[in-house]
């Protein structure tokens, strides 16, 4: 076994990052872009005590599930993981991934995991990209700082790809470290945010981009508008949201609407109910639900996000929602309301024990847990299942052609002799 030598292996399984798994030298090896049932040649790139990693070189025996990726950068770029698999098989992979995690880490019945909510458009769905810059623009190759120069991104929308094309015409990338492009699907607005380390050629940037964007902003310790306005807006049904340079907004707008509709369905709100929305970000979920309940309280540690949330509240003329800026783990210790429903949408690390204990203390009738990490979700649900029935676990494909999967879970407070299932 020698590093960077070429070896041959049979692929027998997938891991949770969409990599092919084989066995060689009495160790497990992970190979991106290799499919179950294939025999491949690979370059050995990593040797660890318990596992190996390799880079696909040649497919000796191909899987029937393999398709040709539409993106010419797929084998190099680190953005997509599953574009070499048909979409039906991507969905099966993600459903099975969630089931495997729940089977391994919980005592929860995997039959509660429902069919995944699929995407209408598996390409051109992203409304935001982050481009790396080093005399050219592109994405990082996986696990490196090497930039793969691109002329378009197959999973980003047409507006973003038009900007990428124009960026490639710039005379100079001096002092530009990174470029973020944000777009609104339904309002057709585009913002370009340029992260700098010194003076840049603003006139050339404005000349090339101004016909195609609503806003150009540079950042060097602070955000400065060099063209247009300081934000763009997006519609979600009858609501409108401001998107600022620093604010978070779901990168797949159409799927976000499906996600929020699922939350609304699980909440089954009544006019007199109070919702607490933990990790509320810019308030999108709380604002989406506010028409159907008495009051919403959103909690978020990021002060910029709370400022955006209050702007969105004002923009939509909504008066029954209040936002609190503070650490969720501390704010939850002293809520001055008795919530009927608590919604949690935590970071990948999930919920800490203090939050879980407080959820049990407040005893809301329902908890709706939105997660981007099935492993920490499974851990947290196992703890919550002492006090709550797990009623419904629904994966949502927010990021087609990648291994990522969002999951929405509906939990109901345990009451003797009752059990509700959707």
N, C-alpha and C positions, 0 to 999 in steps of 0.2 A: 504493500500500500504506500504509494508515493504521491505527494501533493502535485497537482496539475497533470498527472498522468491520465490517459484515457482508459476507461473500463466499460464493461457491459453489464447490464442488470435488467431484471424483469420488474415491472411496476405492478404492485399488488393492491395498492390502496391510495386514498387521498388523505392529506392532512387538512387541518382547519384553515390553512392559508392557501389551499388550492394546489399544493405541491404534490407531485407523485412520490410515493413511498416504495422503496425497495429494500432488499437485504443483501449485504455484501461484507465480506471480512468479519462476519458475526456481529455486524452493526447495522442499525437502521440508517438509510440514506434518503435525503430529501432532495428532489430534483424539480425545480419549476418547469412548467409547460409540458411535463410528461403525464400521460394518461394511464389509468388502470387498464391492464391487459396489453400494454406495449412493452416491447423489448427495445432498449435504447443504449446508445453509447454516450458516455458523459465524461466531462473533465472533473476530477476531484478538486474542489476548491476550498473545503474546510474539513479539518480533522479535529473532532472533540472526543472527550473521554467516552461519551455514551452514544454519539451519533456522528454522521458525516453529512456534508452538503456537496452537491455537484451542479454542474452546468450542462444542460442538454447540448449534445454535439450532433448526433445522428439518430433518426428513428429507424430501427431495423425491422420492427413489426409494428404496424400502425393500428390504433383502435378505430372501430367503426364509428365511434362517437366524435372523432376528431373532425373539425371543419377548418377551412382556411380563414384566418383572421382578416377582417377588412382593413385593419390598420397596418401600414408598412413598418411601424416602429414597435410592434407588439413584442417581438423577441428581445428588444433592447430596453424599452421604456419601462419604468417601474410603476406605471399607473394602473394597468389592467392585468388581471391574473387568469381570467377564464374565457377570453375571447376566442380561444381555440376549441371551445365546446359549444354545442348547440344550446339555444336558450332554454329549451325544455330540460336539458340535462343540467344546466346551471341551477335551475329552480329545484330540481331533485337533489342536487348536491347540497344546496343551502338548507332545505328542509331536513335532510338526513343529518347534516352537521348539527342543527339545533337538537334533533332527537338524540344523537349520540352523546352530546354534552349533558343533556338532562338525564339520560340513562346512567351516565358515568358518575355524575356529581349530585344527583338528587334521588329521592324516593317518590317523586311526582310521576303520575301515570303519563307516559309519553303519548297516549291517545288524546290528551288534551291539546296537543300541538296540531293546529289546523293547517289547511293548505296555505301556502305562501301567497301573498298578494303580489301579483306580477306587474311588470312595467308595460305600458302601452308602446313606448319607444325605448328600445335598448341602446340606441345610439343617439347622439345629439341631445342628450338630456341635461347635461351639466350646465348650471348657470354661473359657475365660478371655477377658475383655474388659477393656480400659482405657478408662474414660470420662473425658472432659474436662469440667471444671466451670467455669462462670462464671454464677452465679445460675440455672443450669439444667444438666442433664446431657445429654451426647451425644457425637458424634464430630466430629473436625475435617473440614471441607470440604477437598478435595484442595488442597494447596499453600497453605493459609491457616491462620490461627489462629481462623477463624470457626467457631463451634460449631453443628452441626446437631442440634437437640433431637430426641430419639427417645423412643418409648414401648416399643419392642422392637427386637431385632436378629434378622433372619431366619436368620442362620447361627449364632446362639448357642442353647444349649440352654434348655429350658423353665425350669429353676431360675434361670438368669441373668436371663431375661426377667421372671420374677416379682420379682426384686430391683430391676430397672430401674423397674418399675411402682411399687414401694414407695418408691424413692428420689425419684421425682417428687412424692411426697406430703410430703417434708420441708419444715418451716417455713422453714428457712434453710440456705443454702450458704456462709455467712460462713466465711472462712479455709479452705475446702476447695478444693484445687487439682486433685485428680485422685482417681478412685475405681477400684480394680481389683477385679473379681469373679472368683474362682476356684471351680470346682466339680468334683466327682468324679462321673463318669457312673455307675459301678457301686456306689459306696458312698453316693451321694445326699447328699453333704455340700457345704456352701457356705461360703466365706470371703469377707468383704468387707474390703478394705484401703483406708483413707482417708488420703490424703496431705494434710497440713495446713500452714498457715503461722501458726498461732496457736490460740486456744481455739475449740472447736466445741461445738455443742449435743448433747452425748453422750446425754442422756436422750431427746431426740426421735429420734435415730438408733436407739437401742436399742429404743424403743417400736415403731417402724415395722418394724424388721428382725429382731428377736430370734426371732420365731415361725418364721422361714424360713431361718435360717442356723445354722451350727455355731460360727462365729467372727466377731467384729468386731474389727479391729485398726486403730489409728491410727499414723501415722508422722510424727514431727517430730524429725528427727535420730536417732531410734531407734524400734523397733517396740514398741508397748504394747497389750496385750490389754485391751479395754474390755468384751468380752462373750465367753463361751465359752472355747475352747482355742486354743493358739498355732499350730495346724496342722490340716489335713484329710488324709484318706487316700484313696488310689485303688487299685483292683485291676487287675492285668494278668495274666490267666490265674491261675496259682497264687501270684503274688507280690503283695505289698502295698507301696505307696510313700507316704511322708509328703510332703506338699506344704506348705512353709512360705511366708510372705509373699514372701520374696526368691528362692525356688528356681524353676528352670526345669523345666517339664514340658510334653511335647508337647500342643499345644492341641486335637488331634483324637485322642482316646484309641483309638477303633476302628482308625483308620488307623495309629496308632503300633504297635499289635499286629501288623498286616500288615507294617509296615516291619521290625520286629524279627524276625518269622518269616522274612522274606526274608534278613536278615542271617544268621540261624541256618542257613538252607538253604545259602547260599553258603559259610559257615564249615565245614559238614560235619564237626563236631568229633569228636575222639577223646579218650578219657579221659586220655591222657598229654600233651595239648597245653597250651601256655601262650599266653594272649592278652594283648596290651597294647592298652588302650583309651585313645587320645589324645583330649583334649577331652571327657572323660567326663561332665562336668556332675554331676548328682546320682547318677550310677552306674547309670542305668536299663538301658542296653544291656549293660554288663558283668554286672550281676546277672541279667539275662534269660538270658545265655549260660552263667553259672557252673555250672549243674547238669551241663553236658555236657563239661567240660574239667577239666584238673588245677588250673589257677590262672589268675586274672585280675589284672592290674595296671591301675588307672585313674589317669589323670593329668589334672589340672584346675587352672587358675590361680586360680579363684574359691574362696576359703577357705570361704565360707558354703555353697557347693555341695558341697564335700568334707565338711563337717560333716553335711549332709543325707545324703550318700552313705553315710557311716558309720552314721547312724541307720537308713537303709534296710537296710543289711547286717545290723545287729543285729535289726531288726524281723522279718526273714525267716530269721534263724538261719543265715546263710551265712558260712562260715569260709574259703573258698578264694579270697577276693578282698581285695585291699589297695588303698588309695587314697593317692595322693601329691598334696599341694598344692604347686603350683609352675608356673612358666612352661614350657609344653610345649617351646618351642624350646631351653630350657636343660636340662630334665630328660632329654630324649631323647639328649643328648650322652653320658650316662653311665648307661644302663640296665644293671642288674646281672643281667639275664636274657637268654636267647637266645629271643626270641619265635617261635612257630610262625606266629602270625597277628597282624597289627596292624590295628586298626580306627581310622579317623580320621573325625571328625565336626566339622570346623573351622568357624569363623565364615565369613561371606560372603567375606571376603578370601582364603580358601583357605590353602594351605600355603606357607610360605616355603622358600627354597632349602636352608636348613640342615636342615629336617625332611625334605625330599625326599632330600637326600644321605644322611641317617642311615637312612632307609628302605632305600635301596640298600645301605648298609653292613651293616645287620643281616640283610638278605636273608631276611625271613620268607617262608615258602612261599606265603602268601596275604596280600593287603591287601584290606580292604573299606572303600571310601571312600563316606561318606554326605555329600551336599552339598545345600545350599539355594541354590546359585548355579551354574548350568550353565556360565557363562563362565569363572570361576576353576577350576571342575572340569576343563573342557576343557584349559585351560592346564597344569594340574598333571598330568593324565593323559598329555599329550604328552611331558612330561619323564620320567615314570615308565615310559613304554612302551619306553625304552631297555633296561630290565632286566626288565620285566614284560609278560606277555601280558594284554591287555584281554579278559576272557572274557565278560562280561555287563554290560550297561548297562540298568538298569530304572528308568524314571521312576515316581514314586509321587505320586498326587494327595492331598496332605495338606490342601490348602486350596481346596476347591471354590468356584467363583464368583469366584476371584481369579486373577491371572496367575502366581502363584507355583507352582513345581513342585520337589519333592524328587527326588533321583536317587541310586540305590544302585549302586555299581560293584564287581564282583568281578575282582581281578587275581591272576594266578598267576605265580610266579617262572619266568623263562625257563629251560628245560632242553632241551638238544639233542634233537631228535627227538620231543618230546612236545607235545601241545596238547589241552587239555580244554575242552569247551564245554558249557554248560548250556542 
